Amino acid sequence: MRALLAAALFVAAPAAALAQTPVAATSLTLADAAQAPARATIIDGARWNCDGAACTASGGTAQPAARACRRVVQRFGPVTAFSYKGVELSADELAACNA
């Protein structure tokens, strides 16, 4: 009985720890809200949803934020702000992303 209880706790402990891990935000602000897609768009595994110029995403492949920005700009157009999995791009990085 003790072995069964110990095994159950061993399996449940990591799952509980993972459930409490905060998810880093992924978002952007489009320079032109008219370019926002009307429905969810998947780019590199990230599912983007836009409400006007404000867009948020969930999921996505592991990649540098600057690359993720360039991939989104190719589809949505220029951005004025970009944060990928908690990494916020600087003004210089945004300029390079929009180039």
GUNU-766688 format. One record per residue (C-alpha): y, z, x; residue in three letters; residue number from 1. Coordinates in pm, 1 decimal. Layout:
N
- Y	Z	X	Ala	NUM
...
***
This chain:
99
- 0.0	0.0	0.0	Met	1
- 242.0	88.8	279.7	Arg	2
- 167.0	-240.6	455.8	Ala	3
- 245.1	-432.3	137.1	Leu	4
- 573.3	-245.1	90.4	Leu	5
- 668.5	-300.5	455.4	Ala	6
- 595.1	-672.8	424.1	Ala	7
- 807.4	-699.4	108.3	Ala	8
- 1102.3	-528.0	281.0	Leu	9
- 1061.0	-750.4	587.6	Phe	10
- 1092.5	-1063.2	371.6	Val	11
- 1371.3	-932.3	145.6	Ala	12
- 1603.8	-797.3	417.4	Ala	13
- 1703.4	-1134.7	572.2	Pro	14
- 1753.2	-1289.2	227.4	Ala	15
- 1989.1	-1008.5	129.4	Ala	16
- 2184.2	-1048.5	454.0	Ala	17
- 2220.7	-1422.9	398.8	Leu	18
- 2340.2	-1372.2	42.7	Ala	19
- 2632.5	-1164.2	171.9	Gln	20
- 2747.3	-1418.1	434.9	Thr	21
- 3084.4	-1562.3	325.6	Pro	22
- 3112.3	-1939.0	300.6	Val	23
- 3399.6	-2085.5	501.7	Ala	24
- 3646.2	-2289.6	298.9	Ala	25
- 3663.0	-2667.3	317.5	Thr	26
- 3971.4	-2821.5	163.6	Ser	27
- 4245.7	-3076.6	204.6	Leu	28
- 4572.8	-3184.7	53.1	Thr	29
- 4623.3	-3557.6	3.6	Leu	30
- 4956.2	-3714.5	94.2	Ala	31
- 4929.8	-3927.4	-223.2	Asp	32
- 4759.6	-3768.2	-525.4	Ala	33
- 4715.0	-4114.6	-678.1	Ala	34
- 4449.9	-4185.1	-412.0	Gln	35
- 4232.5	-3892.7	-522.7	Ala	36
- 3890.7	-4004.3	-643.1	Pro	37
- 3830.8	-3964.4	-1016.3	Ala	38
- 3486.9	-3809.0	-962.8	Arg	39
- 3296.2	-3619.1	-697.5	Ala	40
- 3256.0	-3810.6	-372.8	Thr	41
- 3000.1	-3733.0	-103.5	Ile	42
- 3103.0	-3787.5	258.1	Ile	43
- 2864.1	-3683.3	536.9	Asp	44
- 2680.0	-3456.0	296.0	Gly	45
- 2993.7	-3276.7	175.1	Ala	46
- 3063.2	-3304.9	-198.4	Arg	47
- 3440.1	-3347.9	-246.5	Trp	48
- 3611.9	-3276.0	-579.2	Asn	49
- 3982.9	-3333.6	-628.9	Cys	50
- 4234.0	-3198.4	-877.6	Asp	51
- 4551.1	-3393.4	-814.0	Gly	52
- 4625.6	-3385.6	-441.5	Ala	53
- 4415.3	-3071.4	-381.2	Ala	54
- 4052.6	-3136.0	-287.6	Cys	55
- 3771.1	-2896.5	-201.8	Thr	56
- 3421.4	-2955.2	-70.4	Ala	57
- 3089.3	-2780.7	-48.9	Ser	58
- 2808.7	-2850.8	193.3	Gly	59
- 2828.9	-3108.5	465.7	Gly	60
- 2676.2	-3181.5	801.5	Thr	61
- 2769.5	-2986.0	1111.4	Ala	62
- 3045.4	-3175.7	1291.3	Gln	63
- 3386.5	-3110.7	1445.6	Pro	64
- 3665.3	-3064.8	1190.9	Ala	65
- 3865.2	-3352.7	1344.2	Ala	66
- 3575.8	-3594.8	1287.9	Arg	67
- 3524.7	-3473.1	931.6	Ala	68
- 3896.5	-3529.1	870.2	Cys	69
- 3884.9	-3887.3	999.8	Arg	70
- 3583.3	-3963.8	779.6	Arg	71
- 3762.5	-3832.2	469.3	Val	72
- 4089.1	-4012.6	551.7	Val	73
- 3892.8	-4339.6	572.5	Gln	74
- 3795.0	-4294.7	207.1	Arg	75
- 4084.6	-4098.1	49.8	Phe	76
- 4388.8	-4190.3	258.3	Gly	77
- 4626.6	-3968.9	460.6	Pro	78
- 4621.1	-3591.0	430.9	Val	79
- 4891.4	-3328.6	481.8	Thr	80
- 4647.6	-3038.1	534.5	Ala	81
- 4279.4	-3020.4	629.1	Phe	82
- 4042.1	-2726.3	673.0	Ser	83
- 3672.5	-2789.4	741.8	Tyr	84
- 3431.3	-2497.7	715.9	Lys	85
- 3709.5	-2257.1	802.2	Gly	86
- 3863.0	-2460.4	1088.7	Val	87
- 4222.4	-2556.2	1001.7	Glu	88
- 4367.0	-2859.6	1178.9	Leu	89
- 4702.3	-2826.4	1355.9	Ser	90
- 4995.0	-3062.5	1295.0	Ala	91
- 4900.3	-3266.4	1604.0	Asp	92
- 4536.5	-3288.0	1493.7	Glu	93
- 4646.6	-3398.0	1143.7	Leu	94
- 4863.7	-3672.0	1296.2	Ala	95
- 4565.9	-3796.3	1500.3	Ala	96
- 4342.8	-3777.4	1193.0	Cys	97
- 4583.7	-3986.7	985.1	Asn	98
- 4639.6	-4247.3	1261.7	Ala	99
***
